[in-house]
Amino acid sequence: MTVFGTGYLGATHAACMAELGHDVLGVDVDETKIERLRRGEVPFYEPGLPEVLLRNVESGRLRFTTDYAEAAEFADLHFIGVGTPQRTGDFAADTTYVEDVVARLSPLLERDAVLVGKSTVPVGTAVRLQGIADWHVRDGVHVEVVWNPEFLREGFAVRDTLTPDRIVVGYGEGAGPDGPRGASRSRALFDEAYAPILESDPCPVIETDLATAEMVKVSANAFLATKISFINAVSEVCEAAGADVTVLADAIGIDPRIGRKFLGAGLGFGGGCLPKDIRAFMARAGELGADQALTFLREVDSINMRRREKMIDLAEEVCGGNLIGRTVAVLGAAFKPNSDDVRDSPALNVAGMLSLKGACAVVYDPQALDNARRLFPTLAYADSALAACEGADVVLVATEWGEFVELDPDAVAAVARGRVLLDGRNCMPADRWRAAGWTYRALGRGVPGRAPTAASRTAPAELLPV
């Protein structure tokens, strides 16, 4: 098999498919990236992936190339895992890279082939890609497009690939699980590709049409984004009422219909998936004439972006209303722990806004410093958490890395100027820091000893004392 695209999705899929025993050829137009992969080097941070990649490169099961002709000759099953970023000046997804793969590969194919899309795309893309393939392919060669969305979590991508919680595949006309289509070439090759997974650790396999398969991933991301923004909206009420959103989340999360996962109030979501996917979902719904069905996602997006502004407001509050001349240690740059991904990172966005407000923001992250420096070269950076905290008036935890949770408050106090901890992820042991003499503040948690706002304490006139 081949895997087109060797970014986060493609490189992980290629390495894991080789780990399952397949012969895999990774394909990309970026020669620098390909050279690194040929040496067994992962061009991004993902726990466990370097070992899998190197092992399979050394065994010969995994190779990499920039040559489309070589890829066309090598395999009959071609996975497509290139990026679909948000289109410039628009909410819609840019499917140019996916279309380019199909347009370049199809005329080079000399025998029947199956193209398996894994990229997150707007519904209807697969049908368009089938048309592109049919237009470019030579006479006598048949190409089938199927869709197999990925459900990888950054930081757990190897496990999610090798032991997935479900496999979804969408077939078009002439392929699939029903009737004579069940014996189609596409289904046979797809089943062979995933056989090692299903034989060792069976998981649900959902076979459906192309449109449903395309919508599964974006719908899942929209739901998760909605859940995060819901608890962040509730946290704003908690702040006004003097309630504790973390206890509230624990309480409602016990209900199996709700669940505790993704109810972590704080700076909100970022990364390369959730923000762009919910916007692309809204854009595609509008193109289909169903825009009213997803208008709530606009508020989901708005709540998420508002959390970053709320953190700036909180930083200003603890600094007496003015950030000019203050030093803020920002612990975290990646959008989530166990990743070096800084795309749409709330942590870096907050650091940038602090700088614009006149503060000196000093950033540290265990894995994402190089990517952060490229994106925000004007910020200050440190090589350790304690170095970032030297002379800081405020310490702000913006990514919930384990090493930040385990920080010693006394050790930080020995180098910091101030004694204020802002917990942007509600992950720090508040009692421990308060006991060490720190002022602890977090989004969605009332301040000890502070009464609710005046409006929340106003009683109906008939209940007021005479």
C-alpha positions in Angstrom: 0.0 0.0 0.0 1.0 3.7 -0.3 0.2 6.5 2.0 0.1 10.0 0.4 1.0 12.8 2.8 3.6 12.3 5.5 2.4 14.8 8.0 0.9 13.9 11.4 -1.8 11.6 10.0 0.1 10.1 7.0 3.4 9.4 8.7 1.6 7.7 11.7 -0.7 5.6 9.4 2.2 4.6 7.2 4.4 3.5 10.2 1.6 1.6 11.9 0.5 -0.2 8.7 4.1 -1.4 8.3 4.0 -2.4 12.0 1.1 -4.6 11.1 3.2 -6.4 8.5 2.3 -4.6 5.3 4.8 -3.2 2.8 4.2 0.5 2.8 5.5 3.4 0.6 5.0 6.9 2.0 4.7 9.6 -0.6 5.1 13.4 -0.2 6.2 16.4 -2.3 8.4 17.7 0.5 11.9 16.3 -0.2 13.3 17.5 3.2 10.6 15.7 5.1 11.0 12.6 3.0 14.8 12.5 3.7 14.2 12.7 7.4 11.7 9.9 7.3 14.1 7.8 5.3 16.5 8.1 8.1 13.9 7.0 10.6 13.3 10.5 12.0 9.8 11.7 12.9 9.5 15.4 11.9 7.0 16.1 14.8 6.5 14.9 18.4 4.3 11.9 19.0 5.0 9.5 21.8 5.9 6.0 20.6 6.0 6.8 16.9 9.8 7.2 16.6 10.4 3.6 17.7 7.7 2.2 15.3 9.0 4.3 12.4 12.6 3.4 12.8 11.9 -0.3 13.4 10.0 -0.6 10.1 12.4 1.6 8.1 15.2 -0.7 9.2 13.2 -3.8 8.4 12.5 -2.6 4.9 8.8 -2.8 5.2 8.5 1.0 5.2 10.0 3.3 2.5 9.4 6.9 1.4 9.5 8.7 -2.0 8.5 11.8 -3.8 8.0 9.9 -7.1 4.3 9.4 -8.0 5.2 7.0 -10.8 6.9 4.8 -8.3 3.9 4.9 -6.0 1.5 4.0 -8.9 3.6 1.0 -9.8 4.1 -0.1 -6.2 0.6 -0.6 -4.9 -3.1 -1.2 -5.7 -4.3 0.3 -2.4 -3.5 4.0 -1.9 -4.4 5.9 1.3 -4.7 9.7 1.1 -3.8 11.6 4.3 -2.9 15.1 3.1 -4.0 18.2 4.9 -7.3 20.1 4.4 -6.6 23.4 6.1 -9.1 26.2 6.4 -9.4 28.1 3.2 -7.8 31.6 3.2 -10.5 34.3 3.8 -13.2 31.7 4.3 -14.5 29.1 6.8 -14.6 26.3 4.2 -12.0 23.6 4.0 -9.3 23.7 1.3 -9.4 20.3 -0.5 -6.8 21.3 -3.1 -4.2 19.0 -1.7 -6.5 16.0 -1.8 -7.7 16.7 -5.3 -4.1 17.2 -6.5 -3.1 13.7 -5.2 -5.9 12.1 -7.2 -5.3 14.2 -10.3 -1.6 13.4 -10.3 -1.8 9.7 -9.4 -4.7 8.6 -11.6 -3.1 8.9 -15.0 -0.1 7.0 -13.8 -2.0 3.9 -12.8 -1.6 1.0 -15.2 -4.0 -1.4 -13.3 -7.1 -1.2 -11.2 -6.6 0.6 -7.9 -8.5 1.7 -4.8 -8.0 5.2 -3.3 -8.8 5.4 0.4 -9.4 8.9 1.7 -8.5 9.5 5.3 -8.4 13.3 5.4 -11.2 15.2 7.0 -13.2 16.7 4.1 -16.5 18.3 3.5 -19.3 15.9 2.6 -19.5 15.4 -1.1 -15.7 15.5 -1.6 -15.4 11.7 -2.3 -17.9 11.8 -5.1 -16.0 14.8 -6.7 -12.7 12.9 -6.3 -14.2 9.8 -8.1 -15.0 12.2 -10.9 -11.5 13.5 -11.0 -10.1 10.0 -11.0 -12.5 8.8 -13.8 -11.5 11.8 -15.9 -7.7 11.3 -15.6 -7.4 7.5 -15.5 -6.4 5.7 -18.7 -8.8 3.5 -20.7 -9.2 0.0 -19.3 -8.1 1.0 -15.7 -10.8 1.3 -13.0 -10.3 3.4 -9.9 -12.6 3.2 -6.9 -12.7 5.9 -4.2 -13.7 4.9 -0.7 -13.6 6.9 2.6 -12.0 5.8 5.9 -11.9 8.7 8.3 -9.2 8.8 11.0 -9.9 9.3 14.7 -6.5 9.9 16.1 -5.8 11.8 19.3 -2.5 13.6 19.3 -0.4 12.0 22.0 -2.1 8.6 21.5 -1.9 8.3 17.7 0.0 5.0 17.6 -2.4 3.3 20.0 -5.4 4.7 18.2 -4.2 3.4 14.9 -3.2 -0.1 16.1 -6.1 -0.6 18.5 -8.9 1.7 17.2 -12.2 1.9 19.0 -14.0 1.7 15.6 -13.3 1.5 11.9 -15.6 3.5 9.6 -15.5 2.9 5.8 -17.8 4.4 3.2 -18.2 2.9 -0.2 -19.5 4.4 -3.4 -21.5 3.0 -6.2 -20.2 -0.5 -7.2 -18.6 -1.2 -3.9 -19.6 -2.0 -0.4 -21.2 -4.6 1.9 -24.5 -5.3 0.1 -25.3 -7.7 -2.7 -22.9 -8.2 -5.5 -20.9 -5.2 -4.3 -19.7 -7.2 -1.3 -17.1 -9.0 -3.5 -15.7 -5.8 -4.9 -12.0 -5.2 -5.2 -12.2 -2.2 -2.9 -13.7 -4.1 -0.1 -11.4 -7.1 -0.5 -8.3 -4.8 -0.3 -9.6 -2.8 2.5 -10.5 -5.9 4.6 -7.0 -7.3 3.9 -5.4 -4.0 5.1 -7.2 -4.1 8.4 -7.2 -7.8 8.9 -4.3 -7.8 11.4 -6.2 -5.4 13.6 -9.5 -7.1 13.5 -8.0 -10.5 14.1 -6.0 -9.5 17.2 -8.3 -6.9 18.8 -11.8 -6.8 17.1 -13.6 -3.5 17.1 -16.8 -2.3 15.5 -16.6 -1.9 11.8 -19.2 0.5 10.4 -19.7 0.1 6.6 -21.8 2.9 5.0 -22.0 5.2 2.0 -19.5 7.8 1.1 -21.4 10.8 2.5 -22.0 9.3 5.9 -18.4 8.3 6.2 -17.3 11.8 5.4 -19.6 13.3 8.0 -18.7 11.0 10.8 -15.4 12.6 11.7 -16.5 16.2 11.4 -19.7 15.4 13.4 -17.6 13.9 16.1 -15.3 16.9 16.3 -18.3 19.2 16.3 -19.8 17.4 19.3 -16.6 17.4 21.3 -16.1 21.1 20.6 -19.7 21.7 21.7 -19.1 19.8 25.0 -16.0 21.8 25.7 -17.7 25.1 25.0 -20.7 24.1 27.1 -18.6 23.6 30.2 -16.7 26.8 29.5 -20.0 28.7 29.2 -21.1 27.3 32.5 -17.8 28.3 34.0 -18.5 31.9 33.2 -21.7 31.6 35.3 -19.7 29.9 38.0 -17.3 32.8 38.2 -20.2 35.3 38.6 -21.9 33.1 41.2 -18.8 32.1 43.2 -19.3 28.4 42.2 -16.6 25.8 41.3 -16.8 24.5 37.8 -14.5 21.6 38.5 -16.8 20.2 41.2 -19.8 20.9 39.0 -18.2 19.0 36.1 -17.4 16.0 38.4 -21.0 16.0 39.6 -22.7 16.1 36.2 -20.0 13.8 34.6 -21.1 10.9 36.8 -24.3 10.7 34.7 -23.4 8.1 32.1 -25.5 10.1 29.6 -23.0 13.0 30.0 -19.7 11.6 31.0 -16.7 13.5 32.5 -14.4 13.5 29.5 -14.2 16.8 27.6 -15.7 18.7 30.5 -12.5 20.4 31.5 -13.1 24.1 31.8 -10.3 26.4 30.9 -8.7 28.1 27.9 -10.7 26.0 25.5 -9.7 23.9 22.4 -7.2 24.5 19.7 -5.0 22.5 17.3 -5.4 21.6 13.7 -8.7 19.8 13.8 -11.5 21.1 16.1 -11.4 24.8 15.2 -11.2 24.4 11.4 -13.5 21.4 11.3 -16.4 23.1 13.0 -16.0 26.1 10.7 -15.8 23.9 7.6 -18.9 22.0 8.8 -20.8 25.2 9.1 -19.6 26.4 5.7 -20.6 23.1 4.0 -24.0 23.1 5.6 -24.6 26.6 4.2 -23.6 25.4 0.7 -26.1 22.6 1.1 -28.9 25.0 2.1 -28.9 23.6 5.7 -27.1 26.5 7.3 -29.7 26.9 10.1 -29.0 23.4 11.4 -25.5 24.4 12.6 -25.8 28.0 13.6 -25.2 26.9 17.2 -21.6 26.1 16.2 -21.0 29.8 15.8 -21.6 30.3 19.5 -19.5 27.2 20.2 -16.6 28.9 18.3 -17.3 32.2 20.0 -17.3 30.8 23.5 -14.0 29.1 22.8 -12.3 32.2 21.6 -13.8 34.2 24.5 -11.9 32.0 27.0 -8.6 33.4 25.8 -9.8 36.9 26.4 -11.1 36.0 29.8 -7.7 34.8 30.8 -6.2 38.1 29.8 -8.8 39.9 31.8 -7.9 37.7 34.8 -4.2 38.4 34.3 -4.9 42.1 34.3 -7.1 41.8 37.4 -4.4 40.1 39.5 -1.8 42.7 38.2 -4.0 45.6 39.5 -5.6 46.4 36.1 -2.4 47.0 34.1 0.0 44.5 32.5 2.5 47.0 31.3 5.9 46.2 32.7 4.8 42.9 34.3 6.5 39.6 33.6 4.2 36.6 33.1 5.6 33.1 32.9 3.5 31.2 30.4 3.9 27.4 31.0 2.8 25.7 27.8 2.8 26.4 24.1 1.3 23.3 22.5 -2.4 23.2 22.2 -2.5 20.1 24.4 0.1 18.0 26.3 2.0 15.1 24.6 2.2 17.1 21.4 4.4 19.8 19.8 1.4 21.1 17.7 1.0 24.9 18.1 -1.7 25.4 15.5 -4.4 27.7 16.9 -2.9 27.1 20.3 -4.8 28.9 23.1 -1.5 28.9 25.1 0.5 30.8 22.4 -2.5 33.0 21.6 -2.7 34.1 25.2 1.1 34.7 25.4 0.8 36.9 22.3 -2.1 38.9 23.7 -0.2 39.4 27.0 2.7 40.8 25.0 0.4 43.2 23.1 -0.9 44.4 26.4 2.6 45.4 27.5 3.6 42.4 29.5 6.8 40.4 29.0 5.5 36.9 28.3 8.2 34.2 28.9 7.1 30.9 27.3 8.3 27.4 28.1 7.0 24.0 26.7 8.6 20.6 27.0 8.2 19.8 23.2 6.8 22.8 21.3 9.4 25.5 21.7 10.9 25.3 18.2 7.4 25.4 16.6 6.4 28.3 19.0 9.5 30.3 18.1 8.7 30.0 14.4 5.2 31.1 14.9 5.8 33.8 17.5 9.4 34.9 17.1 9.0 38.1 19.1 8.0 36.3 22.4 10.6 35.5 25.1 11.4 31.8 25.6 13.0 29.7 28.4 14.5 26.3 28.4 12.8 25.1 31.6 9.8 25.8 33.7 11.8 27.3 36.5 13.8 29.5 34.1 10.5 30.8 32.7 9.4 31.7 36.2 12.5 33.7 37.1 11.4 37.2 38.1 7.8 36.5 37.1 5.1 38.5 38.7 2.5 35.9 37.6 2.8 32.2 36.6 0.2 31.1 34.1 -0.3 27.4 33.3 -1.6 27.2 29.8 -1.0 23.6 28.8 -1.6 20.7 31.2 1.7 19.0 30.9 2.4 16.6 33.8 5.7 18.3 34.7 3.7 21.6 35.4 1.2 19.8 37.6 4.1 18.3 39.6 6.0 21.7 40.1 7.1 22.5 43.6 5.4 25.8 44.7 8.4 26.5 47.0 10.9 26.0 44.2 8.9 28.3 42.0 8.6 30.9 44.8 12.4 30.9 45.1 12.9 32.3 41.6 9.6 34.2 41.0 9.0 37.8 42.0 5.3 37.5 42.6 3.1 34.8 44.2 0.2 34.5 41.8 -0.7 31.3 39.9 -3.2 31.4 37.1 -4.4 27.9 36.3 -5.6 28.1 32.7 -6.5 24.4 32.6 -7.8 23.7 36.1 -5.2 21.1 36.4 -3.0 22.4 39.2 -3.3 21.2 42.9 -4.9 24.4 44.2 -4.7 23.6 47.9 -1.0 22.8 47.7 -0.2 26.1 46.1 -2.4 28.1 48.5 -0.8 26.4 51.4 2.6 27.5 50.1 1.5 31.1 50.2 0.4 31.6 46.5 -2.7 33.3 45.3 -4.4 30.8 43.1 -6.9 31.8 40.4 -8.6 29.8 37.7 -11.3 30.2 35.1 -14.7 29.1 36.4 -13.8 28.9 40.1 -14.9 31.3 42.7 -12.4 33.2 44.8 -12.3 31.9 48.4 -13.9 34.5 50.7 -15.4 36.6 47.8 -19.2 36.9 47.8 -21.1 36.5 44.6 -21.8 39.6 42.5 -24.4 42.1 43.7 -26.8 41.1 41.0 -26.7 37.5 42.1 -27.5 38.5 45.7 -30.5 40.7 45.0 -33.7 39.2 46.5 -37.2 39.8 45.2 -38.7 43.0 46.7 -41.4 41.0 48.5 -38.7 39.1 50.4 -36.7 42.1 51.5 -36.9 43.0 55.2 -39.2 45.9 56.1 
